[in-house]
Amino acid sequence: MSRRSRRQFLEESMLAAAAAAAASAPSRLLWADDEPQSRSANERLSVAVVGTKGRGGSHIGAFAGRKDTVITYAVDVDSQIGNARVAEIEKRQGYRPKWVEDIRQALDDKSVDIVTIATPNHWHSLMAIWAMQAGKDVYVEKPVSHNVSEGRRCVEAARKYQRICQTGTQCRSNPGMIQFMDYVRSGKLGKVTVGRGLCYKRRDSIGPKGNYPIPAHINYDLWSGPAPILPLTRKNLHYDWHWIWAYGNGDLGNQGIHQMDLARWGLGVGELCKATFSYGGRLGYEDAGETANTQVVVHDYGDKTLVFEVRGLKTERYRGAGVGVIFEGSEGYAVSASYEGGIIFDKEGKEVARFLDGKDEYHFANFLKAVRSRKLSDLTADIEEGHLSSALCHLGNISYRLGTPMTATELEKAIAGLKTHDNAKDTLERTLAHLKDNGVDLATTRLTVGPVLPFDPQSETFPGHEQANAMLTRDYRKPFVVPPAGQV
């Protein structure tokens, strides 16, 4: 079926089902009144949503509710979730999409214009590259990569195939956040030398490590994809993969990627750091998880420092923020405690200004604007922005994973000579006090303390550090292989 005839078929099918669907369609908050949307079948964009659980539900809500897009594929390796989503999408848009397990089936369909990706992290880059090679525009969730190298390959693919590729860091499209960042970077705060990202987000134990059965309704080969086929060591296959290194990046690359991106944005740094350092641990309980639930990362930018704090145990907010960012300037400071923007304070802590306006729909709308205009300049979160911010998370994790166990006293000595613009001693003291409040015995507990790793932001490698460089990529399981540099 030609692209035009398929579009005509979709239009006729949707019109025929519209009356019946209207009565049963759930209420929704969309931006239809804020932006013109074509009703023409020839202008309707065909969308394949890949990964329909969790964040994929937001993708469905965005594209199934518009007049100018139609979801034609729901791709999910879990047949129970996939079939349930197909029924939901049909109610929303009046047209039943096809459920398939394998993204390659959707990519083979030339009528598909857009692929949106909300799978586990280890699939993000490869799916995005495959989609762009197939001539599709891509919306890929954060982090855009599971490691540094494959993120850069995504950027290469977008440029080579001239595709629009949006990163799922929706804060960048929110008017309040844009105004807030403009203020931070305007000079009105004086010299801003520190951007501090916070991921103070309570995470409970995921249960004991074991050997659990793979659910029969999940294609585990496709779920694993680029990763090796490993035993299921956690009770919950879905979501808890975030805390397993083969698939996830801990909360640094889960929730924290949003705040890492904001911290980098506010500091105005458009490349990776000159050095990275991290310490922390998985503390407070023993479970199947592998990643840190308590972590501090320091990125050296020469005249600026980006500091990141992850706290998965119970904690108080810092300067009014739990999940957020703080910028420290010579004439005041700025705090963002939401996705919508933030508040500006003078040196005495008096509020100077506030900027708060945002919603998820702005970001999807921005992506569609760029898809239609074919202008990268229209994107608020181009894939390269996503690569840089994701890579900062990966760099911090590399230092952490190359770390050695130390006592709190030994850690204090290790950071004594650390030259940063933030007060490294104060950050450590607050971290140790937080652990003590959660019953962690600092006299017997060892923290993992990573090396300070010099980094070359131009080559995106660790000069002379073979072990660290090996962690910039991974061994891929055929045929799920991310191409090397220059071969996307």
Secondary structure in CASP SS format (residue, H / E / C, confidence):
PFRMAT SS
TARGET T0000
AUTHOR 0000-0000-0000
METHOD secondary structure of the structure
MODEL  1
M C 1.00
S C 1.00
R H 1.00
R H 1.00
S H 1.00
R H 1.00
R H 1.00
Q H 1.00
F H 1.00
L H 1.00
E H 1.00
E H 1.00
S H 1.00
M H 1.00
L H 1.00
A H 1.00
A H 1.00
A H 1.00
A H 1.00
A H 1.00
A H 1.00
A H 1.00
A H 1.00
S H 1.00
A C 1.00
P C 1.00
S C 1.00
R C 1.00
L C 1.00
L C 1.00
W C 1.00
A H 1.00
D H 1.00
D H 1.00
E C 1.00
P C 1.00
Q C 1.00
S C 1.00
R C 1.00
S C 1.00
A H 1.00
N H 1.00
E H 1.00
R C 1.00
L E 1.00
S E 1.00
V E 1.00
A E 1.00
V E 1.00
V E 1.00
G C 1.00
T C 1.00
K C 1.00
G C 1.00
R H 1.00
G H 1.00
G H 1.00
S H 1.00
H H 1.00
I H 1.00
G H 1.00
A H 1.00
F H 1.00
A C 1.00
G C 1.00
R C 1.00
K C 1.00
D C 1.00
T E 1.00
V E 1.00
I E 1.00
T E 1.00
Y E 1.00
A E 1.00
V E 1.00
D C 1.00
V C 1.00
D E 1.00
S H 1.00
Q H 1.00
I H 1.00
G H 1.00
N H 1.00
A H 1.00
R H 1.00
V H 1.00
A H 1.00
E H 1.00
I H 1.00
E H 1.00
K H 1.00
R H 1.00
Q H 1.00
G C 1.00
Y C 1.00
R C 1.00
P C 1.00
K E 1.00
W E 1.00
V E 1.00
E C 1.00
D C 1.00
I H 1.00
R H 1.00
Q H 1.00
A H 1.00
L H 1.00
D C 1.00
D C 1.00
K C 1.00
S C 1.00
V C 1.00
D C 1.00
I E 1.00
V E 1.00
T E 1.00
I E 1.00
A C 1.00
T C 1.00
P C 1.00
N H 1.00
H H 1.00
W H 1.00
H H 1.00
S H 1.00
L H 1.00
M H 1.00
A H 1.00
I H 1.00
W H 1.00
A H 1.00
M H 1.00
Q H 1.00
A C 1.00
G C 1.00
K C 1.00
D E 1.00
V E 1.00
Y E 1.00
V E 1.00
E C 1.00
K C 1.00
P C 1.00
V C 1.00
S C 1.00
H C 1.00
N C 1.00
V H 1.00
S H 1.00
E H 1.00
G H 1.00
R H 1.00
R H 1.00
C H 1.00
V H 1.00
E H 1.00
A H 1.00
A H 1.00
R H 1.00
K H 1.00
Y C 1.00
Q C 1.00
R C 1.00
I C 1.00
C E 1.00
Q E 1.00
T E 1.00
G C 1.00
T C 1.00
Q H 1.00
C H 1.00
R H 1.00
S H 1.00
N C 1.00
P H 1.00
G H 1.00
M H 1.00
I H 1.00
Q H 1.00
F H 1.00
M H 1.00
D H 1.00
Y H 1.00
V H 1.00
R C 1.00
S C 1.00
G C 1.00
K C 1.00
L C 1.00
G C 1.00
K C 1.00
V E 1.00
T E 1.00
V E 1.00
G E 1.00
R E 1.00
G E 1.00
L E 1.00
C E 1.00
Y E 1.00
K C 1.00
R C 1.00
R C 1.00
D C 1.00
S C 1.00
I C 1.00
G C 1.00
P C 1.00
K C 1.00
G C 1.00
N C 1.00
Y E 1.00
P C 1.00
I C 1.00
P C 1.00
A C 1.00
H C 1.00
I E 1.00
N C 1.00
Y H 1.00
D H 1.00
L H 1.00
W H 1.00
S H 1.00
G C 1.00
P C 1.00
A C 1.00
P C 1.00
I C 1.00
L C 1.00
P C 1.00
L E 1.00
T C 1.00
R C 1.00
K C 1.00
N C 1.00
L C 1.00
H C 1.00
Y C 1.00
D H 1.00
W H 1.00
H H 1.00
W H 1.00
I C 1.00
W C 1.00
A C 1.00
Y C 1.00
G C 1.00
N C 1.00
G C 1.00
D C 1.00
L C 1.00
G C 1.00
N C 1.00
Q C 1.00
G H 1.00
I H 1.00
H H 1.00
Q H 1.00
M H 1.00
D H 1.00
L H 1.00
A H 1.00
R H 1.00
W H 1.00
G H 1.00
L H 1.00
G C 1.00
V C 1.00
G C 1.00
E C 1.00
L C 1.00
C C 1.00
K C 1.00
A E 1.00
T E 1.00
F E 1.00
S E 1.00
Y E 1.00
G E 1.00
G E 1.00
R C 1.00
L C 1.00
G C 1.00
Y C 1.00
E C 1.00
D C 1.00
A C 1.00
G C 1.00
E C 1.00
T C 1.00
A C 1.00
N C 1.00
T E 1.00
Q E 1.00
V E 1.00
V E 1.00
V E 1.00
H E 1.00
D E 1.00
Y C 1.00
G C 1.00
D C 1.00
K C 1.00
T E 1.00
L E 1.00
V E 1.00
F E 1.00
E E 1.00
V E 1.00
R E 1.00
G C 1.00
L C 1.00
K C 1.00
T C 1.00
E C 1.00
R C 1.00
Y E 1.00
R C 1.00
G C 1.00
A E 1.00
G C 1.00
V E 1.00
G E 1.00
V E 1.00
I E 1.00
F E 1.00
E E 1.00
G E 1.00
S C 1.00
E C 1.00
G E 1.00
Y E 1.00
A E 1.00
V E 1.00
S E 1.00
A C 1.00
S C 1.00
Y C 1.00
E C 1.00
G E 1.00
G E 1.00
I E 1.00
I E 1.00
F E 1.00
D E 1.00
K C 1.00
E C 1.00
G C 1.00
K C 1.00
E E 1.00
V E 1.00
A E 1.00
R E 1.00
F E 1.00
L E 1.00
D C 1.00
G C 1.00
K C 1.00
D C 1.00
E H 1.00
Y H 1.00
H H 1.00
F H 1.00
A H 1.00
N H 1.00
F H 1.00
L H 1.00
K H 1.00
A H 1.00
V H 1.00
R H 1.00
S H 1.00
R C 1.00
K C 1.00
L H 1.00
S H 1.00
D H 1.00
L C 1.00
T C 1.00
A C 1.00
D E 1.00
I H 1.00
E H 1.00
E H 1.00
G H 1.00
H H 1.00
L H 1.00
S H 1.00
S H 1.00
A H 1.00
L H 1.00
C H 1.00
H H 1.00
L H 1.00
G H 1.00
N H 1.00
I H 1.00
S H 1.00
Y H 1.00
R H 1.00
L C 1.00
G C 1.00
T E 1.00
P E 1.00
M E 1.00
T C 1.00
A H 1.00
T H 1.00
E H 1.00
L H 1.00
E H 1.00
K H 1.00
A H 1.00
I H 1.00
A H 1.00
G C 1.00
L C 1.00
K C 1.00
T C 1.00
H C 1.00
D C 1.00
N C 1.00
A H 1.00
K H 1.00
D H 1.00
T H 1.00
L H 1.00
E H 1.00
R H 1.00
T H 1.00
L H 1.00
A H 1.00
H H 1.00
L H 1.00
K H 1.00
D H 1.00
N C 1.00
G C 1.00
V C 1.00
D C 1.00
L C 1.00
A C 1.00
T C 1.00
T C 1.00
R C 1.00
L E 1.00
T E 1.00
V E 1.00
G C 1.00
P C 1.00
V C 1.00
L E 1.00
P E 1.00
F C 1.00
D E 1.00
P C 1.00
Q C 1.00
S C 1.00
E C 1.00
T E 1.00
F C 1.00
P C 1.00
G C 1.00
H C 1.00
E H 1.00
Q H 1.00
A H 1.00
N H 1.00
A H 1.00
M C 1.00
L C 1.00
T C 1.00
R C 1.00
D C 1.00
Y C 1.00
R C 1.00
K C 1.00
P C 1.00
F C 1.00
V C 1.00
V C 1.00
P C 1.00
P C 1.00
A C 1.00
G C 1.00
Q C 1.00
V C 1.00
END
